[in-house]
Amino acid sequence: MGGDGGSIPKRIELVKLKKKREKLDPQEQERVQWRLCALSSEPLREPIVACGLGKLYNKEVLVKHLLEKDLDVSFQHIRGLKDVIPVKFTKNPAYDSKSDTISPYVCPITMTEVGHYRFSLMKPCGCVLSERAIKEVSSTTTSTTSSCLNCATPLNTPSDILTLNPPHDEEMAMRASLVSSKNNTSHKRKRSNKSSSATAEISSSNETSDTTKTKISEKSTDNTTDKSTKSAEKSTEKIQKPPEKKAKKDTEKQIQYTDAYSSIFTSSVKREENLQEGTRITQRNAGFTS
């Protein structure tokens, strides 16, 4: 029965302790990270993409979750396909799907299997290379400009190289830098939008001022043209008026001269008519007297 004096229970049997977290085998954890999708825990299959934290995803599964908008909080740094990078793995010719020890992908330069060493993603081209190959080549070359060792795509900045599946501490640092860079880009966009709106307002105000100035200048030009036309008309009238007066005076003088000449001739004609009438009267009187 217990507790009746027949048996003495131990402390472990009476007090329940918290279970210790089971530590995952680091090799098994690496195998899971390199072979399973970080979002759905399904086996990785092409097309494969990587986020800014170096985690690998099946593109189809990620697109489905983006469309449904049901991503977990830990994946909120992915807002669209612009936040992920296509990955081009080099297949391992010795891979066997039945074995769990052989990796399906290798480095194209050193042929080391993916998962046993640190690997990096070349963002411009998507090639996956081992850091050992990158260090060996960078130590032998002295050129300042770097490029992909697999396809010779130029790498402009050190940020073009992304570490895949980094350790936890490095992942947290990468997450913090990713959040700060996104905040900076959002602030820059807001500033650019404000500056563009301000410039648009200034340009609109300048356009309105220019239109008002043009209207005022048009009015002034119209006024000046009206004034000039009026003054020109007045001057032409002044110029044209004196010859009219002179013409009137000349016509009046001509009329006076013609009247004088006509009076001379008419008076002589009347004298002749009077003389003829006088002779006629004298002849009549002489006839009557006889």
Stockholm file with secondary structure:
# STOCKHOLM 1.0

chainA/1-290         MGGDGGSIPKRIELVKLKKKREKLDPQEQERVQWRLCALSSEPLREPIVACGLGKLYNKEVLVKHLLEKDLDVSFQHIRGLKDVIPVKFTKNPAYDSKSDTISPYVCPITMTEVGHYRFSLMKPCGCVLSERAIKEVSSTTTSTTSSCLNCATPLNTPSDILTLNPPHDEEMAMRASLVSSKNNTSHKRKRSNKSSSATAEISSSNETSDTTKTKISEKSTDNTTDKSTKSAEKSTEKIQKPPEKKAKKDTEKQIQYTDAYSSIFTSSVKREENLQEGTRITQRNAGFTS
#=GR chainA/1-290 SS CCSSSSCCCCHHHHSCCCCCCCCCCHHHHHHHHHHBCTTTCCBCCSSEEECTTSCEEEHHHHHHHHHHTCCCGGGTTCCSGGGCEEEBCEECTTCCTTCSSSCSEECTTTCCBTTSSCEEEETTTCBEEEHHHHHHHHHHCCCSSEECTTTCCEECSGGGEEESSCCHHHHHHHHHHHHHHHHHHHHHHHHHHHHHHHHHHHHHHHHHHHHHHHHHHHHHHHHHHHHHHHHHHHHHHHHHHHHHHHHHHHHHHHHHHHHHHHHHHHHHHHHHHHHHHHHHHHHHHHHHHC
#=GC SS_cons         CCSSSSCCCCHHHHSCCCCCCCCCCHHHHHHHHHHBCTTTCCBCCSSEEECTTSCEEEHHHHHHHHHHTCCCGGGTTCCSGGGCEEEBCEECTTCCTTCSSSCSEECTTTCCBTTSSCEEEETTTCBEEEHHHHHHHHHHCCCSSEECTTTCCEECSGGGEEESSCCHHHHHHHHHHHHHHHHHHHHHHHHHHHHHHHHHHHHHHHHHHHHHHHHHHHHHHHHHHHHHHHHHHHHHHHHHHHHHHHHHHHHHHHHHHHHHHHHHHHHHHHHHHHHHHHHHHHHHHHHHHC
//
